[in-house]
Amino acid sequence: MFDIQAIRDQFPILARAVNGYPLAYLDNAASAQKPDAVIDAMAGQMRGAYANVHRGLHTLANETTDAFEQARRSVATFLNAPSPDNVVFTRGATEALNLAAYGLSHLIEPGDEIVITQMEHHSNIVPWHFLRERYGAELRFVPVLEDGSLDMSAFRKVIGKKTKIVSVVHMSNVLGTINNIAEIARWAKAAGAVMISDGTQAAVHMDVDVQALGVDLYAMTGHKLYGPTAIGALYGTADIFERMQPFNGGGEMIEDVFMDRITYADAPAKFEAGTPPILEAIGLGAAIDWYSQYDMADVHQHEMACYHAARDGLRDLNNVRIFGDMPDKGPVLAFNLDGAHAHDVAQILDKYGVAVRAGQHCTQPLMDAFGVHSTVRASFGIYNTLDEADRFVTAVKKAAVFLG
């Protein structure tokens, strides 16, 4: 059974109070809290068996390497990658997407098109602008409709013979919209384009099968998945990793170094120069192993119950605008109070112990598409409760009165 209290008891920070109120942490789309399993895994590694990984011949090096590579196997299983060799550790999804862009940049010629959407996070926009600035690529943006869905008719038309790369978020960090990546991947492959997806949010809230999706590259991060910061992963097919050029140079990523030439190691080492984020990778593996004990359907049902309670509570207010309300979506609620700045709303909610995010959420093109400067965002995770959703609604209503 889905025992919410037993889950909450594994997160030490949830026991604290903020401004005299129990903490209601609804900022999970930005970064989730960490369970004891992750904290203990990282601390235990430092206490008992820490050393640098790979190449070491002593016991501590071997034990740490085993833990590090076990984390890679956990990520591969979590994403249903064919092999751990299809998983490259990065500092997060942002670095994963930058690695994808840089690794493919040598394939771009002036006039080649890169197709993205208006709902992308800046980490899936800015790296492609680099290719526009440096290599003459042209960016094509697929529009977002009023209900928060992509204009799929326009999407299909924009992919053509000049399309080299298609990169689309799997689940929007603002709208909660879950995009049909498998269908988009079929269109991209038919055009001979590389298909990339940003799975930063989706990997937390739904089962992800990269093989079924048909993507060439898939980015994820650890800190939203109840793991540590500064760790993420880039899934890639063996073919695409072979075609990509390495992002960083140094130890581990080379096969041979001579005065007049170098040869590269095979993936994933090819893309993991220098000492990797060892403890963070182990923490990510622990987070995935911990999270995988729960049935994803149960988790999703619980999170969406919290989301619907919060959304329905806001609908009682006649001065609230909610952004993105697709029938099948993730537990992210973005809204504005008429005449009130998002930052003011968030600060008032904090007075009642309710932690939310306010701003553009690194999605300025999406804000521009909806004609707003910022929004308030409440995002729900595995440990949130219906009571917290009710407290959120009550706090918003108080903010509405206070802000007029």
C-alpha positions as CSV (number, residue, x, y, z in Angstrom):
1,M,0.0,0.0,0.0
2,F,1.0,3.6,-0.6
3,D,1.8,4.7,3.0
4,I,2.4,8.5,2.8
5,Q,3.4,8.9,6.4
6,A,6.0,6.1,6.1
7,I,7.4,7.9,3.1
8,R,7.5,11.3,4.8
9,D,9.3,9.8,7.8
10,Q,12.2,9.0,5.5
11,F,12.7,12.8,4.7
12,P,14.3,14.5,7.8
13,I,13.7,18.0,6.5
14,L,9.9,17.5,6.4
15,A,9.8,17.5,10.2
16,R,10.9,21.2,10.4
17,A,8.7,24.3,10.7
18,V,8.9,27.5,8.7
19,N,7.6,30.7,10.2
20,G,5.8,28.7,12.9
21,Y,4.0,26.4,10.5
22,P,4.8,22.9,9.4
23,L,6.8,23.0,6.1
24,A,4.7,22.3,3.0
25,Y,7.3,21.9,0.4
26,L,5.7,22.4,-3.1
27,D,8.9,23.4,-5.0
28,N,9.7,19.9,-6.3
29,A,10.0,20.9,-9.9
30,A,12.9,23.0,-9.0
31,S,14.6,20.5,-6.6
32,A,13.2,17.7,-4.5
33,Q,14.1,16.9,-0.9
34,K,16.4,13.9,-0.1
35,P,15.5,10.7,1.8
36,D,17.7,9.0,4.4
37,A,18.6,6.4,1.8
38,V,20.4,9.0,-0.3
39,I,22.0,10.8,2.6
40,D,23.2,7.6,4.2
41,A,24.6,6.3,0.9
42,M,26.7,9.3,0.3
43,A,27.9,9.7,3.9
44,G,28.5,6.0,4.2
45,Q,30.7,6.0,1.1
46,M,32.8,8.8,2.5
47,R,33.1,7.2,5.9
48,G,33.9,3.7,4.7
49,A,35.2,3.3,1.2
50,Y,36.1,6.5,-0.6
51,A,38.8,6.7,-3.3
52,N,39.0,7.9,-6.9
53,V,37.3,5.6,-9.4
54,H,38.8,3.5,-12.2
55,R,42.4,2.6,-12.7
56,G,43.1,2.1,-9.0
57,L,44.5,-1.2,-7.8
58,H,43.7,-1.0,-4.1
59,T,40.7,-2.1,-2.2
60,L,39.1,1.3,-1.6
61,A,39.4,2.3,-5.3
62,N,37.8,-1.0,-6.3
63,E,35.0,-0.7,-3.9
64,T,34.3,2.9,-4.9
65,T,34.4,2.0,-8.6
66,D,32.0,-0.8,-8.0
67,A,29.5,1.6,-6.3
68,F,30.0,4.2,-9.0
69,E,29.3,1.7,-11.8
70,Q,26.4,0.1,-9.9
71,A,24.8,3.6,-10.0
72,R,25.3,3.7,-13.8
73,R,23.5,0.3,-14.0
74,S,20.7,1.7,-11.9
75,V,20.2,4.6,-14.2
76,A,20.3,2.3,-17.3
77,T,17.6,0.0,-15.7
78,F,15.5,3.0,-14.7
79,L,15.4,4.3,-18.3
80,N,15.4,0.9,-19.9
81,A,18.6,1.6,-21.7
82,P,20.0,-1.5,-23.6
83,S,23.3,-1.3,-21.6
84,P,25.0,0.8,-18.9
85,D,27.4,1.9,-21.7
86,N,24.4,3.9,-23.1
87,V,24.5,6.1,-19.9
88,V,26.9,9.0,-19.5
89,F,27.1,10.8,-16.2
90,T,26.9,14.6,-16.3
91,R,26.6,17.4,-13.8
92,G,22.8,17.5,-14.6
93,A,20.4,17.8,-17.4
94,T,21.7,21.2,-18.4
95,E,25.2,19.8,-19.0
96,A,23.7,16.7,-20.7
97,L,21.9,18.9,-23.2
98,N,25.0,21.1,-23.7
99,L,27.0,17.9,-24.3
100,A,24.4,16.8,-26.9
101,A,24.6,20.2,-28.7
102,Y,28.4,20.4,-28.7
103,G,28.7,16.7,-29.6
104,L,26.6,17.2,-32.7
105,S,27.8,20.6,-33.7
106,H,30.3,19.3,-36.2
107,L,27.4,17.9,-38.2
108,I,25.7,21.4,-38.6
109,E,26.1,23.5,-41.7
110,P,24.7,27.0,-42.4
111,G,21.0,26.7,-43.1
112,D,20.5,23.5,-41.2
113,E,17.4,23.6,-39.0
114,I,16.9,22.7,-35.4
115,V,13.4,22.2,-34.2
116,I,12.4,23.0,-30.6
117,T,9.2,24.3,-28.9
118,Q,8.0,27.3,-27.1
119,M,7.6,25.4,-23.9
120,E,11.3,24.4,-23.6
121,H,13.4,25.2,-20.5
122,H,16.3,27.5,-21.3
123,S,18.7,24.6,-21.0
124,N,17.0,23.2,-24.1
125,I,17.1,26.5,-26.0
126,V,20.4,28.2,-25.2
127,P,22.7,25.4,-26.4
128,W,20.9,25.4,-29.8
129,H,21.3,29.2,-30.0
130,F,25.0,28.5,-29.7
131,L,24.8,26.4,-32.8
132,R,22.8,29.2,-34.5
133,E,25.5,31.8,-33.6
134,R,28.5,29.7,-34.3
135,Y,27.5,27.4,-37.2
136,G,24.7,29.2,-39.0
137,A,21.9,26.9,-37.9
138,E,18.3,28.1,-38.0
139,L,16.0,27.6,-35.0
140,R,12.3,26.7,-35.6
141,F,9.9,27.0,-32.7
142,V,6.7,24.9,-32.5
143,P,4.0,27.0,-30.9
144,V,2.1,26.2,-27.7
145,L,-1.7,26.3,-27.7
146,E,-3.9,28.0,-25.1
147,D,-4.6,24.8,-23.3
148,G,-0.8,24.2,-22.9
149,S,-0.5,21.5,-25.6
150,L,1.9,21.7,-28.5
151,D,0.4,22.5,-32.0
152,M,1.1,19.1,-33.4
153,S,-0.2,20.0,-36.8
154,A,2.3,22.8,-37.0
155,F,5.0,20.5,-35.6
156,R,4.6,18.0,-38.3
157,K,4.8,20.7,-41.0
158,V,7.9,22.3,-39.6
159,I,10.0,19.1,-39.8
160,G,11.5,19.0,-43.3
161,K,14.5,18.1,-45.4
162,K,16.6,20.8,-43.7
163,T,15.9,19.5,-40.2
164,K,19.0,18.1,-38.5
165,I,18.0,18.0,-34.9
166,V,14.6,17.9,-33.1
167,S,14.8,18.5,-29.3
168,V,11.6,18.5,-27.2
169,V,10.8,18.4,-23.5
170,H,9.1,15.3,-22.4
171,M,7.1,17.0,-19.6
172,S,6.9,20.8,-19.2
173,N,8.3,22.2,-16.0
174,V,5.6,24.9,-16.0
175,L,2.5,23.5,-17.7
176,G,2.9,19.9,-16.7
177,T,2.1,18.9,-20.3
178,I,3.4,15.5,-21.3
179,N,4.4,15.5,-25.0
180,N,4.1,12.5,-27.3
181,I,7.8,12.0,-27.7
182,A,7.4,8.6,-29.5
183,E,5.3,10.2,-32.3
184,I,7.6,13.2,-32.6
185,A,10.6,10.8,-32.8
186,R,9.0,9.0,-35.7
187,W,8.6,12.3,-37.6
188,A,12.2,13.2,-36.8
189,K,13.6,9.9,-37.9
190,A,11.6,10.0,-41.1
191,A,13.4,13.3,-41.9
192,G,16.8,11.8,-41.0
193,A,17.1,14.1,-38.0
194,V,18.6,13.4,-34.6
195,M,15.8,13.1,-31.9
196,I,16.6,14.5,-28.4
197,S,14.3,14.8,-25.4
198,D,14.7,16.6,-22.1
199,G,13.4,14.2,-19.5
200,T,14.2,16.3,-16.4
201,Q,10.6,16.3,-15.1
202,A,9.2,13.2,-16.9
203,A,11.7,10.9,-15.3
204,V,10.3,11.8,-11.9
205,H,6.7,11.4,-12.6
206,M,6.3,8.6,-15.1
207,D,7.8,5.4,-16.4
208,V,10.4,6.2,-19.0
209,D,11.4,3.7,-21.7
210,V,14.0,5.3,-23.9
211,Q,13.9,2.4,-26.4
212,A,10.1,2.6,-26.8
213,L,10.3,6.4,-27.2
214,G,12.7,6.0,-30.1
215,V,15.0,8.8,-29.0
216,D,18.6,9.1,-29.9
217,L,19.5,11.1,-26.7
218,Y,17.6,11.6,-23.5
219,A,18.6,13.9,-20.6
220,M,17.8,13.6,-16.9
221,T,18.9,15.1,-13.6
222,G,19.3,13.8,-10.1
223,H,18.3,16.6,-7.8
224,K,14.6,16.5,-8.9
225,L,14.6,12.7,-8.5
226,Y,15.2,12.9,-4.8
227,G,19.0,12.6,-5.4
228,P,21.9,15.1,-5.0
229,T,22.7,18.1,-7.0
230,A,25.5,18.3,-9.6
231,I,24.6,14.9,-11.1
232,G,22.6,13.8,-14.1
233,A,22.8,11.5,-17.1
234,L,22.6,11.5,-20.8
235,Y,21.3,8.4,-22.5
236,G,22.4,7.8,-26.0
237,T,22.3,5.1,-28.6
238,A,25.6,3.4,-29.4
239,D,25.4,4.9,-32.9
240,I,24.8,8.5,-31.8
241,F,27.6,8.3,-29.2
242,E,29.9,7.1,-31.9
243,R,29.0,10.1,-34.1
244,M,29.3,12.7,-31.3
245,Q,32.5,14.5,-30.5
246,P,33.6,14.7,-26.9
247,F,32.7,17.8,-24.9
248,N,35.7,17.9,-22.4
249,G,39.2,16.6,-22.7
250,G,41.5,15.1,-20.1
251,G,42.0,11.8,-18.3
252,E,39.7,8.8,-18.7
253,M,38.2,9.9,-22.0
254,I,41.2,9.0,-24.1
255,E,42.6,5.7,-25.3
256,D,46.1,6.9,-26.3
257,V,47.8,10.3,-26.1
258,F,50.8,11.0,-28.3
259,M,52.6,14.3,-29.1
260,D,51.1,14.4,-32.6
261,R,47.6,12.7,-32.1
262,I,45.1,11.3,-29.7
263,T,42.5,8.5,-29.9
264,Y,39.4,8.5,-27.8
265,A,38.0,5.8,-25.5
266,D,34.6,4.3,-26.2
267,A,31.4,5.7,-24.6
268,P,30.6,6.3,-21.8
269,A,34.3,7.1,-20.9
270,K,34.6,9.2,-24.1
271,F,32.3,11.8,-22.5
272,E,33.5,11.6,-18.8
273,A,36.8,13.5,-18.7
274,G,38.6,13.8,-15.4
275,T,37.4,12.8,-11.9
276,P,33.7,12.4,-12.1
277,P,31.1,13.4,-9.5
278,I,31.6,10.1,-7.6
279,L,29.6,10.6,-4.5
280,E,26.8,12.4,-6.4
281,A,26.6,9.5,-8.8
282,I,26.4,7.0,-5.9
283,G,23.7,9.2,-4.4
284,L,21.7,9.2,-7.7
285,G,21.9,5.5,-7.8
286,A,20.6,5.3,-4.2
287,A,17.8,7.7,-5.1
288,I,16.7,5.6,-8.0
289,D,17.0,2.3,-6.1
290,W,14.9,3.9,-3.3
291,Y,12.3,5.4,-5.7
292,S,12.0,2.2,-7.7
293,Q,10.5,0.3,-4.7
294,Y,7.3,2.2,-5.3
295,D,4.8,1.5,-8.1
296,M,4.9,4.5,-10.5
297,A,1.2,4.3,-11.1
298,D,0.5,4.6,-7.4
299,V,2.9,7.5,-7.1
300,H,1.4,9.3,-10.1
301,Q,-2.2,8.8,-8.7
302,H,-1.2,10.2,-5.4
303,E,0.6,13.2,-6.8
304,M,-2.2,14.0,-9.2
305,A,-4.7,13.8,-6.3
306,C,-2.7,16.5,-4.6
307,Y,-2.5,18.5,-7.8
308,H,-6.3,18.3,-8.5
309,A,-7.1,19.3,-4.9
310,A,-5.0,22.4,-5.3
311,R,-6.2,23.2,-8.8
312,D,-9.9,22.8,-7.8
313,G,-9.4,24.9,-4.8
314,L,-8.0,27.7,-6.9
315,R,-11.0,27.5,-9.2
316,D,-13.1,28.9,-6.5
317,L,-11.3,32.2,-6.9
318,N,-12.5,34.5,-9.8
319,N,-9.2,36.3,-10.1
320,V,-6.9,33.3,-10.8
321,R,-5.5,32.3,-14.2
322,I,-4.2,28.7,-14.4
323,F,-1.7,27.9,-17.1
324,G,-1.9,24.4,-18.7
325,D,-4.7,22.1,-17.9
326,M,-4.4,19.2,-20.2
327,P,-6.3,16.1,-19.2
328,D,-3.2,13.9,-19.0
329,K,-0.4,15.9,-17.4
330,G,2.1,16.0,-14.6
331,P,1.5,17.4,-11.1
332,V,2.6,21.0,-11.8
333,L,0.3,23.9,-11.1
334,A,1.3,27.3,-12.6
335,F,-1.0,30.3,-11.9
336,N,-1.3,34.0,-11.4
337,L,-3.5,36.2,-9.3
338,D,-4.9,39.1,-11.3
339,G,-3.1,42.3,-10.4
340,A,-0.6,40.6,-8.1
341,H,3.1,40.0,-8.8
342,A,4.1,36.3,-8.6
343,H,6.9,37.1,-6.2
344,D,4.5,38.8,-3.8
345,V,2.2,35.8,-3.8
346,A,5.1,33.4,-3.2
347,Q,6.4,35.5,-0.3
348,I,3.0,35.6,1.4
349,L,2.7,31.8,1.0
350,D,6.1,31.4,2.7
351,K,4.7,33.2,5.7
352,Y,2.4,30.2,6.2
353,G,5.1,27.7,5.6
354,V,4.2,26.9,2.0
355,A,7.2,26.8,-0.3
356,V,6.5,27.5,-4.0
357,R,8.4,28.9,-6.9
358,A,7.8,32.3,-8.6
359,G,9.3,33.7,-11.7
360,Q,9.8,32.7,-15.3
361,H,11.0,29.2,-14.4
362,C,13.7,29.5,-17.1
363,T,11.0,29.5,-19.8
364,Q,10.9,33.1,-21.1
365,P,9.6,32.1,-24.6
366,L,6.7,30.3,-22.9
367,M,6.0,33.3,-20.7
368,D,6.0,35.5,-23.8
369,A,3.6,33.1,-25.6
370,F,1.1,33.5,-22.8
371,G,1.7,37.3,-22.5
372,V,2.9,37.2,-18.9
373,H,6.2,38.0,-17.2
374,S,6.1,35.4,-14.5
375,T,3.9,32.8,-12.7
376,V,3.6,31.2,-9.3
377,R,4.3,27.4,-9.5
378,A,3.3,24.7,-7.0
379,S,4.7,21.3,-7.9
380,F,3.9,18.1,-6.1
381,G,6.1,15.1,-5.2
382,I,5.8,11.7,-3.6
383,Y,5.8,13.0,-0.1
384,N,3.2,15.7,-0.4
385,T,-0.2,15.4,1.1
386,L,-3.8,16.4,0.5
387,D,-3.6,18.5,3.7
388,E,-0.7,20.4,2.2
389,A,-2.7,21.0,-0.9
390,D,-5.5,22.4,1.2
391,R,-3.0,24.6,3.2
392,F,-1.7,25.9,-0.2
393,V,-5.2,26.9,-1.3
394,T,-5.9,28.6,2.0
395,A,-2.6,30.5,1.8
396,V,-3.4,31.6,-1.8
397,K,-6.8,32.9,-0.7
398,K,-5.2,34.9,2.1
399,A,-2.7,36.3,-0.5
400,A,-5.6,37.2,-2.7
401,V,-7.3,39.2,0.1
402,F,-4.1,40.9,1.2
403,L,-3.0,41.8,-2.4
404,G,-6.5,43.1,-3.3
